[in-house]
Amino acid sequence: MNKRFLSTTLALTIGFSSFGMVQTAIQPIQVEAATTNAQNNAQAVAAKADQLIQTGKILMGQATYSNSVYKPTYPYKFSCASFLMYIFEKNGVDLGTYNENYMIQQGTYVARNQLQKGDLVFFKSKKTGTDPDHVGMYIGDNKIIHMADTKQNIVISDLNSKPYYKENYVSARRVLPTLLSANPATKGDKIVENALTYKNKVSISSTTNESSLRFTAPAFVDFIYRKSGVKLGLTSLSGLMSKGSTVARANLKKGDLVFFNSVKGSKKPSLVGIYAGDHRIIIPNSDGVMTRVLFVDYYAQHYITAKRVISTK
C-alpha cells in the first residue's frame, strides 16, 4: 500500500482500536511496560516480537487483502502495511502510518543476515520509483508473516522459497526497541503513553468539557500534560507556541510540542502535535486524535516550529 490509499480510510484509521466488534482472540495482549535499557533490552524486544507474531498468526484465515479498504473488524481487510500497523498497535506499538514508504524510514537499518523477530522487511518489484511496494514482518527461521496478495492473503513465507523474495528484497528496519518506552519511563514517555491512552476516549471540539472528555485541540494537549505531571496552563495554540524553548526539528524528543500552519509560510499555528519519538506525532483535530509521521507531505510542508516544554534530564 502506498500514499494513494483511499482518503476515506483515513477516518477509519484514526480510531480503529475503538471499534467494539474485534473478536476476543485479537484483543491486545497485556504485559508490563517494555524496557529499552541495555540489560533488559533483548528480553523486552523478544517478548514484544512474540506478541506481534502471535497476533499476526491469529489473523490468518480471518482477513483478506485490500489495497483500498481498511477494515479492522471481522472479516478484516488489510493491505500489507495496514496489516502490520494493526498488529503493532494492538500490542501497544504505534507505527503512526499505514504506508510502507514511511515505515522504511522508521527505526534503524538492519542487515539481512542479522534479522531478528519483529523487524520490518521491505520488497520492491516495480521497476519505476524508489519506494518499496511490499512489507512483511520477520518471525525467525528465515521467515516472514505478511499480507501477500488477493490470492494468498496472510501467509508465512520463507525468504528463500521464491525468486520474488530474493530478487526484490530492498531493506529491513528494526523498530523495536526504538518505538518502546525507556526504563524507567521518561517524562516524555509518560506524556506519549497518556496521549495514546486517551486517543480513542476523547472528542475534539470547538469547546471544552473535561468531565465529558471533550476538548479543543490545545485544551487536550494541556490535559494530557497535566495528567503527566506537567502544568502548562495554556489552552490556545498561540499560548502553547510561546511556551518553552525552541528546538530544531532534527533534535526532537518525546514530549516536545510541534506546530503547523494552514497556509505555507505563515507563522500562525493552526495545528499542534505531541512528538511521540521516531518521527511520530500525535495530532488532535476535528477528526479526533490521530497518530501520523512527520514524513507525510502535509506535515513536512506546513511545519512551523517545535517547543520543548519539559525537562529532558
C-alpha positions as CSV (number, residue, x, y, z in Angstrom):
1,M,0.0,0.0,0.0
2,N,1.2,3.5,-0.7
3,K,0.2,7.1,-0.4
4,R,-2.7,6.7,-2.8
5,F,-4.5,4.7,-0.2
6,L,-8.1,5.9,-0.3
7,S,-8.7,9.0,1.8
8,T,-11.9,7.5,3.1
9,T,-9.8,5.0,5.0
10,L,-8.1,7.8,6.9
11,A,-11.1,8.3,9.1
12,L,-11.2,4.6,9.9
13,T,-7.5,4.6,10.7
14,I,-7.9,7.4,13.2
15,G,-9.7,5.3,15.8
16,F,-9.7,1.7,14.8
17,S,-8.9,0.4,18.2
18,S,-12.1,1.9,19.5
19,F,-14.3,-0.4,17.4
20,G,-16.0,-2.9,19.6
21,M,-16.5,-5.9,17.2
22,V,-13.0,-7.3,17.3
23,Q,-13.1,-10.9,18.2
24,T,-11.8,-11.9,21.6
25,A,-8.8,-13.7,20.2
26,I,-7.5,-10.4,18.7
27,Q,-7.7,-8.4,21.9
28,P,-4.5,-6.6,22.9
29,I,-2.0,-8.7,24.9
30,Q,-1.5,-7.2,28.3
31,V,2.1,-7.2,29.5
32,E,4.3,-5.0,31.7
33,A,5.8,-1.9,30.1
34,A,8.6,-2.7,27.7
35,T,12.2,-1.6,28.6
36,T,15.0,-0.3,26.5
37,N,17.9,-0.2,28.8
38,A,21.0,-2.3,27.8
39,Q,20.5,-5.0,30.4
40,N,16.9,-5.8,29.6
41,N,16.6,-4.7,26.0
42,A,16.9,-8.1,24.3
43,Q,14.4,-9.7,26.6
44,A,11.9,-6.9,26.1
45,V,12.2,-6.9,22.4
46,A,11.9,-10.6,22.1
47,A,8.7,-10.6,24.3
48,K,7.1,-7.9,22.3
49,A,8.1,-9.5,19.0
50,D,6.5,-12.8,20.1
51,Q,3.2,-10.9,20.9
52,L,3.2,-9.3,17.4
53,I,3.8,-12.7,15.8
54,Q,1.0,-14.3,17.9
55,T,-1.5,-11.6,16.8
56,G,-0.5,-11.9,13.2
57,K,-0.9,-15.7,13.2
58,I,-4.3,-15.4,14.8
59,L,-5.5,-13.2,11.9
60,M,-4.5,-15.9,9.4
61,G,-7.7,-17.1,7.7
62,Q,-9.7,-14.1,9.1
63,A,-8.5,-11.3,6.8
64,T,-8.5,-10.6,3.1
65,Y,-6.2,-8.4,1.1
66,S,-7.4,-4.9,0.0
67,N,-5.3,-2.0,-1.2
68,S,-8.2,0.4,-1.0
69,V,-10.3,-0.6,2.1
70,Y,-9.1,-0.8,5.7
71,K,-11.5,-2.9,7.9
72,P,-10.2,-3.5,11.4
73,T,-13.1,-5.7,12.4
74,Y,-14.0,-9.3,11.3
75,P,-13.9,-10.1,8.5
76,Y,-10.8,-8.0,8.3
77,K,-9.4,-6.2,5.3
78,F,-5.8,-5.1,5.2
79,S,-3.0,-4.2,2.8
80,C,0.5,-5.4,3.5
81,A,1.3,-2.2,5.5
82,S,-2.0,-1.7,7.3
83,F,-1.9,-5.4,8.5
84,L,1.4,-4.6,10.3
85,M,0.1,-1.3,11.5
86,Y,-2.9,-3.1,13.0
87,I,-0.9,-5.9,14.8
88,F,1.7,-3.4,16.1
89,E,-1.0,-1.0,17.6
90,K,-2.9,-3.9,19.0
91,N,0.2,-4.7,21.1
92,G,0.9,-1.2,22.2
93,V,3.4,-0.1,19.5
94,D,2.1,2.7,17.3
95,L,3.8,2.9,13.9
96,G,1.9,6.0,13.1
97,T,1.5,5.1,9.4
98,Y,-0.2,2.7,7.0
99,N,2.4,3.3,4.2
100,E,5.4,1.1,3.7
101,N,7.4,4.0,2.2
102,Y,7.1,5.8,5.6
103,M,7.7,2.6,7.6
104,I,11.0,2.1,5.9
105,Q,12.2,5.5,7.3
106,Q,11.5,4.5,10.9
107,G,13.7,2.6,13.4
108,T,17.2,1.6,12.4
109,Y,18.7,-0.2,9.4
110,V,19.4,-3.9,9.9
111,A,21.4,-6.2,7.5
112,R,19.6,-9.2,6.0
113,N,21.9,-11.6,7.8
114,Q,21.1,-10.0,11.1
115,L,17.3,-10.1,11.1
116,Q,15.5,-10.6,14.4
117,K,11.9,-11.3,15.2
118,G,9.8,-8.1,14.8
119,D,11.9,-6.5,12.2
120,L,10.1,-5.0,9.2
121,V,11.3,-6.4,5.8
122,F,10.7,-4.5,2.6
123,F,10.5,-5.5,-1.1
124,K,10.2,-3.7,-4.4
125,S,9.1,-5.4,-7.6
126,K,8.1,-2.4,-9.6
127,K,10.7,-1.1,-12.0
128,T,9.8,2.5,-11.5
129,G,10.1,4.7,-8.5
130,T,12.2,4.2,-5.3
131,D,9.6,3.4,-2.7
132,P,9.1,-0.2,-1.6
133,D,5.8,-1.8,-2.6
134,H,5.6,-4.6,-0.1
135,V,6.4,-5.1,3.6
136,G,6.3,-8.1,6.0
137,M,7.5,-8.9,9.5
138,Y,10.3,-11.2,10.3
139,I,9.3,-14.1,12.6
140,G,12.6,-16.1,12.8
141,D,14.0,-19.1,10.9
142,N,14.3,-17.0,7.7
143,K,10.5,-16.5,7.5
144,I,8.2,-13.5,7.4
145,I,4.5,-13.2,8.1
146,H,2.7,-10.8,5.6
147,M,-0.5,-9.9,3.8
148,A,0.8,-11.2,0.5
149,D,-1.9,-10.6,-2.2
150,T,-5.6,-11.2,-3.1
151,K,-5.0,-15.0,-3.6
152,Q,-2.8,-15.8,-0.6
153,N,-3.9,-13.2,2.0
154,I,-1.9,-13.6,5.2
155,V,0.8,-16.2,4.9
156,I,4.1,-17.2,6.3
157,S,6.8,-17.3,3.7
158,D,10.4,-18.4,3.7
159,L,12.7,-15.7,2.3
160,N,14.4,-18.4,0.1
161,S,11.2,-20.0,-1.1
162,K,10.6,-17.9,-4.2
163,P,12.7,-15.8,-6.6
164,Y,10.4,-12.8,-5.6
165,Y,11.9,-12.6,-2.1
166,K,15.5,-12.9,-3.2
167,E,15.3,-10.6,-6.2
168,N,13.1,-7.9,-4.8
169,Y,14.4,-7.6,-1.3
170,V,15.1,-3.9,-0.5
171,S,15.9,-3.5,3.2
172,A,14.9,-4.1,6.7
173,R,14.3,-1.8,9.7
174,R,14.3,-2.6,13.4
175,V,11.5,-0.6,15.1
176,L,11.9,-2.5,18.3
177,P,13.1,-1.1,20.7
178,T,13.1,2.4,19.2
179,L,9.3,2.7,19.4
180,L,9.1,1.4,23.0
181,S,9.4,3.3,26.3
182,A,12.6,3.6,28.2
183,N,13.1,2.0,31.6
184,P,12.5,3.9,33.8
185,A,10.0,5.8,31.7
186,T,10.9,9.4,31.0
187,K,8.5,12.3,31.4
188,G,8.2,12.3,27.6
189,D,7.3,8.6,27.6
190,K,4.6,9.2,30.2
191,I,3.1,12.1,28.1
192,V,3.1,9.9,25.0
193,E,1.6,7.0,26.9
194,N,-1.2,9.2,28.3
195,A,-1.9,10.7,24.9
196,L,-2.3,7.2,23.4
197,T,-4.4,6.1,26.3
198,Y,-6.9,8.9,25.8
199,K,-6.6,8.7,22.0
200,N,-10.0,6.9,21.5
201,K,-11.7,8.2,24.6
202,V,-11.9,11.9,23.9
203,S,-13.6,14.0,21.3
204,I,-12.0,17.2,19.8
205,S,-14.4,20.1,19.5
206,S,-14.7,23.9,19.5
207,T,-15.4,23.8,23.2
208,T,-14.0,22.1,26.3
209,N,-15.9,20.0,28.8
210,E,-13.4,17.9,30.7
211,S,-16.0,15.9,32.6
212,S,-17.3,14.7,29.2
213,L,-13.7,14.3,27.8
214,R,-14.5,16.9,25.1
215,F,-11.6,19.3,24.4
216,T,-10.4,21.9,22.0
217,A,-7.1,20.7,20.5
218,P,-4.9,23.0,22.7
219,A,-7.0,22.0,25.8
220,F,-6.4,18.3,25.0
221,V,-2.7,19.0,25.0
222,D,-2.9,20.9,28.3
223,F,-5.0,18.0,29.8
224,I,-2.5,15.3,28.7
225,Y,0.5,17.2,30.1
226,R,-1.4,17.9,33.4
227,K,-2.2,14.1,33.6
228,S,1.6,13.6,33.2
229,G,2.5,16.0,36.0
230,V,3.4,18.9,33.7
231,K,1.4,22.1,34.3
232,L,1.1,24.2,31.1
233,G,-1.9,26.2,32.0
234,L,-2.5,27.2,28.4
235,T,-5.4,26.4,26.1
236,S,-4.7,28.4,23.0
237,L,-2.4,27.5,20.1
238,S,-0.5,30.8,20.3
239,G,-0.1,30.4,24.0
240,L,1.3,26.9,23.7
241,M,3.7,28.0,20.9
242,S,5.0,30.8,23.2
243,K,5.9,28.2,25.9
244,G,9.2,26.6,26.5
245,S,12.3,26.8,24.3
246,T,12.6,26.3,20.5
247,V,14.1,23.0,19.4
248,A,15.3,22.1,16.0
249,R,13.4,19.5,14.1
250,A,16.4,17.3,13.9
251,N,16.6,17.3,17.8
252,L,13.0,16.5,18.6
253,K,12.4,14.4,21.7
254,K,9.3,12.7,23.1
255,G,7.0,15.3,24.7
256,D,8.0,18.2,22.5
257,L,5.2,20.2,21.0
258,V,5.2,20.6,17.2
259,F,3.3,23.3,15.4
260,F,1.9,23.5,11.9
261,N,0.2,26.2,9.8
262,S,-2.7,26.0,7.4
263,V,-1.0,28.4,4.9
264,K,2.5,27.6,3.8
265,G,5.0,30.2,5.1
266,S,2.6,31.5,7.8
267,K,3.9,31.7,11.4
268,K,0.3,31.4,12.7
269,P,-0.3,27.9,14.1
270,S,-3.5,26.0,13.1
271,L,-2.4,22.6,14.5
272,V,-0.4,21.3,17.4
273,G,1.0,17.8,17.8
274,I,2.8,15.9,20.6
275,Y,6.1,14.4,19.4
276,A,6.0,10.7,20.1
277,G,9.5,9.7,19.1
278,D,11.0,8.3,15.9
279,H,9.3,10.8,13.6
280,R,5.8,10.1,15.0
281,I,3.3,12.8,16.1
282,I,0.0,12.6,18.0
283,I,-2.4,15.2,16.4
284,P,-5.7,16.3,17.9
285,N,-8.0,17.8,15.3
286,S,-11.7,17.8,14.4
287,D,-11.5,14.2,13.2
288,G,-10.3,13.0,16.6
289,V,-6.8,12.2,18.0
290,M,-4.6,10.5,15.4
291,T,-1.0,9.4,15.1
292,R,1.0,10.3,12.0
293,V,4.6,10.6,10.9
294,L,6.4,13.8,10.0
295,F,7.3,12.4,6.6
296,V,3.8,13.0,5.3
297,D,3.8,15.8,2.8
298,Y,1.3,18.0,4.7
299,Y,3.3,18.0,7.9
300,A,6.6,18.5,6.1
301,Q,5.3,21.4,4.1
302,H,3.3,23.1,6.9
303,Y,5.8,22.7,9.8
304,I,6.4,25.9,11.7
305,T,8.5,25.1,14.8
306,A,8.8,22.9,17.9
307,K,8.9,23.8,21.5
308,R,10.4,21.9,24.5
309,V,8.2,22.4,27.5
310,I,9.6,19.7,29.7
311,S,13.0,18.9,31.1
312,T,14.7,16.0,29.3
313,K,17.1,15.2,32.1
